[in-house]
Amino acid sequence: MISLGGVVLGGIFADALAVQLVAGAAVGSVGLGLAARRLPNWVVAPLSAVLLGAYTILVLWISAGRAELSEPLAQIARDSLVNGIPRLLTAMIPVEPTPDTVVVPVIAAWLAGLAGAEIAVRAGRVLFGLLPAVGFYAGVLYVVGPNASASGWTTLGFAGLAIVALAVSARSPVAGGLPASARAKVRGRALAGAAAGLAAVLVLGAAVGPWIGSQVAATPVDPRRYVEPPQVDSLDESPLNRISGWSLSPKERLLEVRGITTKTRLRLAVLPDYDGITWRVGATYRNAGRVLPTQPAGADATVTGVHQEITIDGLTGRLLPVVPAPTQVTGARVAYDAVTGTLIGSDPLTAGLKYSVDSQVQTPDYNLLPTADVPAGAAVARYLTVGAGVPEQITRLAEQLSDGNGAAYDRAAAIESFLAEHYKQVADAPSGHAYPNLAFFLFGSRPQGGQVGTSEQFAASFALLARLTGLPSRVVVGFDAPAGGGAVTGGDAIAWPEVLFDGLGWVPFDPMPKSKNPRPVEEDFVPKPTRPPSPPSEAPTASQPATSSAPAAGPAAGAGNGPGAVVVAGAASGSLLLIVLAAALTITRMRRGLSLRRLRSGTPDARITGAWAELRDALRLAGHPLPRHLAASEAAAYAATPAPPKPGRLRRAAPSSPSPQVAQAQGGVAVLAPAAESGAGEPGAGELPLPPLDKLVTGINTVGFAPGAATSAQAEWAARQAVDYAQALRSRRSWWRRLWWSLHPGPLRWHRDT
C-alpha cells in the first residue's frame, strides 16, 4: 500500500527513481517490523531508526550520483534535510529526483511502514495499523495535486489491499464449547453488531457519498500556490539598468561561450512589467533539475537544437544567460520560469562557474508577419499595461506613428524604422528608462544630450510606443555571443524589444540605428511655418485702368467647327458635379447603414460594441482620437474634455519666418498649434457640456468582463449616449467641418481596424 503511494508520487517526477526509493523504504520498514515482531518493542524503534539513517544516506548517495552533484555528501545531506519540503513544493514539473526532492518522501514512507507494522502485527489492530499507510497515501495525493494524471487504478488497488488485509486478519468467534443458549447470544450479538455496522455504513454513504462523487471530477488544490518560489535579488530585478554600466566597460570579460557555431544571442532576463519608472523581471522561478519542460512549437516554426558551454567570468547576480529556450542544464542548480524561458541560479554567480545547456531555438515564419494579428484580452493585459502619467508628447508620437498603419506588423515596423532613423547610439548615455528619461531621449535637444542613448532607451521606447498603439510587448536583456564562441564582454550587452503575434509567438525587433548620422527628429516633427497671407490689393477704380485686359466673357467666334470652349467646360463641370454628388450620397448612405447595423442589429453585446465604435469614430472625426491603451472609464474622462484642434503636419521650423500659428515647445520638440477655429476647441460662452457616457462605459465593461450578461436596455442606453455625444461634438464644429463630418469616408474603413 505504501509502494502504491510511491507510484502516485512518481507521476510528477522525471523518471522512476523516486518510485524505486519509496518502495525500498516501504519494504525495509515493514520487513523489519515483521522480522522483529518477537523482540521487545523498546528494541524495534531504535533499530528501525538506525536502519532509516543508513537507508537515507544510501538514498542521498544514489540521487546525488544520478544528478551529478559534486558537493560533499555531508553538505548535500544537511541542505536536503533543511530544505527538502520547500524544494519539493517549488520544484518545476517534472521534478528531477535529486537528494532534496526525494529525501522527505522516503523518510515519510519509512515512518508509515514502521508505525503500521507495529500496530497491525505486534498489537493485532489491523484496522488502526492501516491508518499510517492511508495518511501517507493522502499526503502524496495532496502533494501531487493537479500536476499528474488521475490516480484511479492505484486508488482502487489501495482500497482492495486494505480489504484483503482486514479479511485475512479476521477471526471467527470461539463459541464451540459454549452452551446452546450462550451460542445463541453470541450469534445474536454478532448479527446485531453487523446490522448496526451496515446501517452506519449506509447512513454515512448516503450523507457523504454525493459530496465524494462530486469531488471526483473536481480539480484538486495545488499546494505549490501556498509556497513562495525563489525570488530574484534586487540586482537582477531590473537588469536593464545595468546596460549603461556594461557599455562604459566594453572590454570587461563577463563570460565565455563554447560550442556554438554561429553568432548567437544569449537571453539573460525578460522584463514584461512597466510602471512608468522601470521595467521589471516579474518572473515566477521554480526549482528545476537538469531536464526542463519543452516549449510548444508554433505551427510554422523551425526548431533548431543548440548546445552551449558557458563559463562565468565577471558577470554578477544570479540570472544565468542561455540561448532560448533551454531544455536541459547540467553543472548548476537552477530555477526556471517556463513563461519567459529564463534561468536563475540557486546561489550568486561566481567566477569559474561552468555549466552546459541544450536549447531548442524556434524561428517563426516571418513571411506571415504582414498578415498576423496580435492577441487581446485579459491574457495579454500584462503586456499592454503602462504606468499612469504618460507624457503627452509620447502619446501623440504613438498616435502619429500608428496613423495609417492598421495592421499590427505595420505599426511595429513604423516604430522600429522611426527609432532607427532618428536617434543615435552612444556608450556614455545616462542610464534610465522612466517617463522623463524616455521623453528626453525622444524629444530632447541633440546639442543638450537628447536623441542619443544606449540599447536601454531604444528597447524601452519601442516597447512603450508599441503598448500605446495596442501591441503586446516586452523588453529582453542579453548578450551577443560571437560566431564560433569566445569571450562575451560588456560591449556585447544589449536590450531588444519583442512583440507577441498570434500563431507566431514573441517576435524580436531591432530599433537600433543603422546609420552613424541619423536624421534629426526636427526634420520630420517640427513644422515649417506657413507663409503669412498677402494683404488683398485694392480693387481698381473706374479712373484707374486695369493693367491687363481680360478676354470677353461671351463665346468667341470660332474659326472652325464644333462646340465652343464655354460649352465644353460647362458640360465637363456638370458631369464632375454629378459624380461628386453621387459619391457624397453613396458615402452618406453607407455610413448611415453602418451606424444602423452597429446600433440596432445583433445581440446586446454586439450593439454595445457598435456604440463604442461610434464613439471612437466621433472622436477621430473631431481630431481627438481615442488612445488604444485607455480603459473604458479613462476613455470617458478623455472624451469629456473638449477636443482640441487637430495638429497640423509637422515639418522643420524656420524660426526667422513669421507665422500666424504658434509653435509650442514640448520637451524640446516644437508642435504645431493651428489657430483657433470657430466652433472648435474649448467651448465658448453659453455652450453646454458634452453629454455623459456613464451608461456606455457600464455596458462596454459588462461586455468585456461578463460576456453575454448585457441586456437590451443597456444596449439602448449605450446607443443613445453614443449618438447624443456624437451630435453634440459635431455641433461644436464650424459649418464646413460639420458638412465634412457627414461626408468623411473614414469610418467606412476605420471599423475594419477595431
Secondary structure, DSSP 8 states (H G I E B T S, - for coil): -HHHHHHHHGGGBSSSHHHHHHHHHHHHHHHHHHHTTTS-HHHHHHHHHHHHHHHHHHHHHHHHHHHT--S-HHHHHHHHHHHHHHHHHHB-SSB---HHHHHHHHHHHHHHHHHHHIIIIIS--HHHHTHHHHHHHHHHHHHHTTSS---HHHHHHHHHHHHHHHHHH------TTS-HHHHHHHHHHHHHHHHHHHHHHHHHHHHHHHHHHHHHSS----GGGGS------HHHH-GGGGHHHHHHSTT-EEEEEES--S-EEEEEEEE-EE-SS-EE-----EEE-SB-------TT-EEEEEEEEEEESS--SSEE-B-SSEEEEESS-EEEETTTTEEEESS---TT-EEEEEEEEEE--GGGGGG-----SGGGGGGT---S---HHHHHHHHHHHTT--SHHHHHHHHHHHHHHH-EE-TT-----SHHHHHHHHHS-GGGT-SEE-HHHHHHHHHHHHHHTT--EEEEEEEEE-TT-EEEEGGGEEEEEEEEETTTEEEE---S-SSSS---THHHHS---------------TTS--SS----SS----SSSS--HHHHHHHHHHHHHHHHHHHHHHHHHHHHHHHHHHHHSS-HHHHHHHHHHHHHHHHHHTT----TT--HHHHHHHHHS-------------TTS--SSEEEEETTEEEEE----TTSSS--TT-------HHHHHHHHHHHHSTT---HHHHHHHHHHHHHHHHHHHHTS-HHHHHHHHH--HHHHHGGG-
